[in-house]
């Protein structure tokens, strides 16, 4: 079974530029998550999709970050304009979880995209 | 609100020694708890999980953790460290929508 795919693996940009990350979840997984992992910290959820709907985006800085999962499969996370503090690893994960279903389903993580903002 | 606290951002052990990584949780409901491992430049891999069944949970690579409600703890242990165990370890609790709330991580170094 193929795992969660992410691209690019590494990205270096200047502040105020824009950047986009792509994630393809495991086939059949309804829920997709984007986490931000700043150096020295644990991952923090930015946004969670169930199919093509948003379940939780309470910690997404909506003035500069946007995300979409238009067809309920792959997803794109965008930052525009980037700030120095956006330097982090952006992790995508997916799971079978759906609201109203089991209380817990394992999340599977991709390798991440390491963003450096200069 | 749910949270986890990992005590010790860096732990160093000798090869063959006991590994003990500490995690305490805060939750208003019975928690689901997890330990993940992250190797350099890789994503997170699930080591083990507690989902309200047995309080002693066995995971991959010889790791285990014990859920202690009275101490609100979920410490990770391994009897004998191996060089390949060097990595960063994250404790996490699952929120209402299956999202994960992570601790700040513990970097484990294994000395030869």
Boltz contact constraints between the chains, C-beta under 6 A:
constraints:
  - contact:
      token1: [A, 41]
      token2: [B, 104]
      max_distance: 6.0
  - contact:
      token1: [A, 42]
      token2: [B, 90]
      max_distance: 6.0
  - contact:
      token1: [A, 42]
      token2: [B, 102]
      max_distance: 6.0
  - contact:
      token1: [A, 42]
      token2: [B, 103]
      max_distance: 6.0
  - contact:
      token1: [A, 42]
      token2: [B, 104]
      max_distance: 6.0
  - contact:
      token1: [A, 42]
      token2: [B, 105]
      max_distance: 6.0
  - contact:
      token1: [A, 43]
      token2: [B, 102]
      max_distance: 6.0
  - contact:
      token1: [A, 45]
      token2: [B, 99]
      max_distance: 6.0
  - contact:
      token1: [A, 48]
      token2: [B, 99]
      max_distance: 6.0
  - contact:
      token1: [A, 55]
      token2: [B, 97]
      max_distance: 6.0
  - contact:
      token1: [A, 56]
      token2: [B, 97]
      max_distance: 6.0
  - contact:
      token1: [A, 97]
      token2: [B, 98]
      max_distance: 6.0
  - contact:
      token1: [A, 104]
      token2: [B, 32]
      max_distance: 6.0
  - contact:
      token1: [A, 104]
      token2: [B, 51]
      max_distance: 6.0
  - contact:
      token1: [A, 104]
      token2: [B, 94]
      max_distance: 6.0
  - contact:
      token1: [A, 109]
      token2: [B, 43]
      max_distance: 6.0
  - contact:
      token1: [A, 109]
      token2: [B, 44]
      max_distance: 6.0
  - contact:
      token1: [A, 110]
      token2: [B, 43]
      max_distance: 6.0
  - contact:
      token1: [A, 111]
      token2: [B, 42]
      max_distance: 6.0
  - contact:
      token1: [A, 111]
      token2: [B, 43]
      max_distance: 6.0
  - contact:
      token1: [A, 112]
      token2: [B, 43]
      max_distance: 6.0
